Amino acid sequence: MIIVNSSSYIDSNVSLTPYYWGYHTCPISHKYGPATRDHYFIHYIIKGKGILQLNKETYSLTEGQGFLICPNDIAYYKADDHDPWVYTFWGFNGIDALNYLNRAQLNHSNPIFTHHYDDQFAEIINKMINLKNMIHSRDIMFTGLLLQLLSILIEDSNFEVKSEYTKDLYVKKAIDYIHRNYSNKTSIGEIAKFVGLDRKYLSTVFKSVSGISPQEYLVKYRINKSCELMANNALAIGDIARSIGYSDPYLFSKVFKKIKGCSPRDFRKSL
């Protein structure tokens, strides 16, 4: 068995935290459990077969399949007596781990996935194993490789937004993007691409959660930011316009008046 441990201390308050990863050519009837873990644990079967007992359910699994064990799940798994499995595994946690797994439709109730062991998958796994040669930054490299694997599983799942909880996550992601990029020439299409939804569907989801469209949110956020900048008399109105993503000061004044009911100059005089 090859096991590579993270090179940094465990911090579950970051987006994705690697714990360990590895590769195991199991002997006949090799077994583990029943036991639980305090983090997420994914196995992917490269060849062979075996059984998994998870939360009182039993699954017969073979090459090209994988399974997720969630924190506190009770799991037992055993290699086949005649064709024992060879699998790779990844242990991880982090504040965005559940979000990524939900997007891949992997959870406590749906722990099984399927993916053909192609060249892309094999290359990522081989890179993970070779991280044993890195000392100071292997956790950073592993995080990137794990994100690539999760993105493949998300694409495989043909993910659709189905729950209010998931809708909230998409709207939060869109708002975070706006907060970071409002000063640029940000478009709703760019926001939708970043979030991973069709533009029209993002608008529908955003409005159902927040009550306004993403375009309205973007405009109001920019104008509110411009009001904060008005207190700095070193900035001309044109400077403020450019600082919040408007290259045309006249368009900025028009939008400002529509939102605030007065011109930027009049607003500044009232401060």
GIHUTA-V809368 format. One record per run of one state. SS is the DSSP state (~ for helix, > for strand, _ for the rest). FROM is the first residue (numbers start at 1). LEN is the number of residues. If there is no record, write none. Layout:
{{SS FROM LEN} {SS FROM LEN}}
//
This chain:
{{_ 1 1} {> 2 4} {_ 6 11} {> 17 9} {_ 26 5} {> 31 5} {_ 36 4} {> 40 8} {_ 48 1} {> 49 6} {_ 55 2} {> 57 6} {_ 63 2} {> 65 5} {_ 70 5} {> 75 5} {_ 80 4} {> 84 1} {_ 85 1} {> 86 8} {_ 94 3} {~ 97 7} {_ 104 8} {> 112 3} {_ 115 4} {~ 119 15} {_ 134 4} {~ 138 19} {_ 157 7} {~ 164 18} {_ 182 6} {~ 188 8} {_ 196 3} {~ 199 12} {_ 211 3} {~ 214 16} {_ 230 7} {~ 237 7} {_ 244 5} {~ 249 12} {_ 261 3} {~ 264 6} {_ 270 2}}
//
